[in-house]
Amino acid sequence: MKAGPSLAVSRGQGRASPHTTLAQLTSREPRSPAPLPSHDRLEKRWHPEIEEPEAALPQHLRLLAEWTEGGRVTRGFGIVGTGVIAAVHAEAIAPLPGAALVAVTDVAPGAAAAFAAARGCAAEPDLDALLARPDVDVVSVCVPSGLHAEVDLLRWCMGPVTEVTALCATQTHQIEVEDTSLAALRFSSGAVGTIVASTCVFPGFAQRLEITGTEGTITIEDGAIIRRAFGGGAHEPGGPPGGGAAAGSNPAAVDVASHAAQLTDLLAAIEAGREPAVTGENGRAALEIVCAVYESARTRRAVTLAP
């Protein structure tokens, strides 16, 4: 489980951003966009390269730079909620060409002021004040959620969920939300799955998704495929990412690159007037599963969802 969703709200033209994102659009005109690279190019994977400084940028940043060259396109970001996940969003925004964090707000004014001072942006007293700023185009909503990252990926790979049975508990932290959740899922395809999410395991483990079928198994950790086993043999592309803390013990140990890629796609979608890689409807479907987890844990009954 992680504190705070990756939720982005756009106030320009276009649609929504990926993953757990939602778009609310106004009639505000875009700011002289330069020609965009093709959508196919934006969806390619990127790898850091040891070359000249520009070439060493991840591909999603290089592509974004193509249509923000000369500062002709600038999008101002606001952040609502300055807790754990907000720092990840701020770090993801910082390297994006043509994007800047301009303001934040929080129900705790002191927290917002400290966060803003550390990042050179404004702290607004409330949401209305932040949304009223003419320089805010996109808003990242970084309020507490839990479970969303694991559910997003599982729903993306496995399709609609029709039934959820879950338990939630606060085991080791003095907090107002759960730190451990367990859920059993039934998918519309007939497949079954489990979710285990916790921020109180030691020493902390990578986000892990494992899918097993009649023809093999694939294992993904922190967004990287670490094992494939199909038919007569297994292939291990590489060991699990190592070194740093994992979100199992530290909710702030979240991959910034994935957030940056999502925000890049949001900006490209706004300028191109196209659907993002993952729509608001996709985000809503994942949120529906999270709500079903909480409902099942509260009622101690299975919750049925429409396919």
Secondary structure as UniProt FT lines:
FT   STRAND          7..10
FT   HELIX           39..42
FT   TURN            53..56
FT   HELIX           59..66
FT   HELIX           69..71
FT   STRAND          75..80
FT   HELIX           84..93
FT   TURN            94..95
FT   TURN            97..98
FT   STRAND          99..105
FT   HELIX           109..119
FT   STRAND          122..124
FT   HELIX           127..132
FT   TURN            134..135
FT   STRAND          138..141
FT   HELIX           148..158
FT   STRAND          161..169
FT   STRAND          180..187
FT   TURN            188..189
FT   STRAND          192..198
FT   STRAND          208..213
FT   TURN            214..215
FT   STRAND          216..221
FT   TURN            222..223
FT   STRAND          224..230
FT   TURN            231..232
FT   STRAND          233..235
FT   TURN            247..249
FT   TURN            251..252
FT   HELIX           256..272
FT   HELIX           280..299
FT   STRAND          303..304
//
